[in-house]
C-alpha cells in the first residue's frame, strides 16, 4: 500500500516530500513566512506604528523579544508587519509580471517574424538596463507606496517571462499537435492558451517562485534607499535603513530585518531549484 501511494504521488510534490533536507528546511521557512504574513494582524504583540518615547532602544527582552527602535516601537511587531508588506508586494508584482510577460511571450513565440523581432529587441533594450536602476526610475516617477512599488517591480520582471516563454513556444509551435490544431481551424487564442501555455507551465512555476524572492529583495532595496514604501509603514528595507544609524550600539535593529530578507530570498531560490529538479526528468539530483 505504501509503495502504491508513493507511485501515485505527483512528481511536483517531490519538492516537499522527496527532496533533500535543505529544500525541506526552505519549504518550512516559506511556510512560516506565509503564515506570519497572512495572520500577522493577530500575531503582533504591539501596534507596529505605536511610539513609546519612554522605551526607546531597549535590548531584547521577554516583553520585546527583538527590542525596540529609536521611537520605542516594538521591533518584532514591525518585522511581522514588514512580512505582510513583502508578501503583498512580491505576489502582486510577480503576478502582474507573469500575466503581461507570458501573454507577450506567447504572441512573440507563436507568430514569429517581425512581431517576434520587434518584441524581443524591446525586451533586450530593457534587459540592457540594470534591473534595480530600472525599478528605481519607475518607482521615482510613480512616487512611493505599495501600488507604485508593485508596478515598478512588476515591469522589471516582465522581460524574464517574455524571454522564457518565447524560447519555449518557438520550440513547440512546429510540433504535430500544434500543426494539426491549425489545420482543423482552431483559433490562435485557443492554440496559445489551450495547447502552448500548459506545456510552458512547469517552467513558469519555477520562474514565478524565484521571482517572488527577487521581488522581496527589490522591495527591501527600494525601501532602504528611501524610494519605496516609506515610514511609518514598516518594511524590512526601511527597518534596515533606520537601524543603520545605530549599527554599533544596537546592531539587532539592522541585523534582524536583514537576516529575514536573506533567509526568505534564499528559501525562494532553493525551493525554485527543487521544483525545477522535480518537474524536469533530466534533473534528479538531491539537494
Residue, then its C-alpha position, 0 to 999 in steps of 0.5 A: x500500500x505504501x509503495x502504491x501511494x508513493x507511485x501515485x504521488x505527483x512528481x511536483x510534490x517531490x519538492x516537499x516530500x522527496x527532496x533533500x533536507x535543505x529544500x525541506x528546511x526552505x519549504x518550512x521557512x516559506x511556510x512560516x513566512x506565509x503564515x506570519x504574513x497572512x495572520x500577522x494582524x493577530x500575531x503582533x504583540x504591539x501596534x507596529x506604528x505605536x511610539x513609546x518615547x519612554x522605551x526607546x532602544x531597549x535590548x531584547x527582552x521577554x516583553x520585546x523579544x527583538x527590542x525596540x527602535x529609536x521611537x520605542x516601537x516594538x521591533x518584532x511587531x514591525x518585522x511581522x508587519x514588514x512580512x505582510x508588506x513583502x508578501x503583498x508586494x512580491x505576489x502582486x508584482x510577480x503576478x502582474x509580471x507573469x500575466x503581461x510577460x507570458x501573454x507577450x511571450x506567447x504572441x512573440x513565440x507563436x507568430x514569429x517574424x517581425x512581431x517576434x523581432x520587434x518584441x524581443x529587441x524591446x525586451x533586450x533594450x530593457x534587459x540592457x538596463x540594470x534591473x534595480x536602476x530600472x525599478x528605481x526610475x519607475x518607482x521615482x516617477x510613480x512616487x512611493x507606496x505599495x501600488x507604485x512599488x508593485x508596478x515598478x517591480x512588476x515591469x522589471x520582471x516582465x522581460x524574464x517571462x517574455x524571454x522564457x516563454x518565447x524560447x519555449x513556444x518557438x520550440x513547440x509551435x512546429x510540433x504535430x499537435x500544434x500543426x494539426x490544431x491549425x489545420x482543423x481551424x482552431x483559433x490562435x487564442x485557443x492554440x496559445x492558451x489551450x495547447x502552448x501555455x500548459x506545456x510552458x507551465x512547469x517552467x513558469x512555476x519555477x520562474x514565478x517562485x524565484x521571482x517572488x524572492x527577487x521581488x522581496x529583495x527589490x522591495x527591501x532595496x527600494x525601501x532602504x534607499x528611501x524610494x519605496x514604501x516609506x515610514x511609518x509603514x514598516x518594511x524590512x528595507x526601511x527597518x534596515x535603513x533606520x537601524x543603520x544609524x545605530x549599527x554599533x550600539x544596537x546592531x539587532x535593529x539592522x541585523x534582524x530585518x536583514x537576516x529575514x530578507x536573506x533567509x526568505x530570498x534564499x528559501x525562494x531560490x532553493x525551493x525554485x531549484x527543487x521544483x525545477x529538479x522535480x518537474x524536469x526528468x533530466x534533473x534528479x539530483x538531491x539537494 
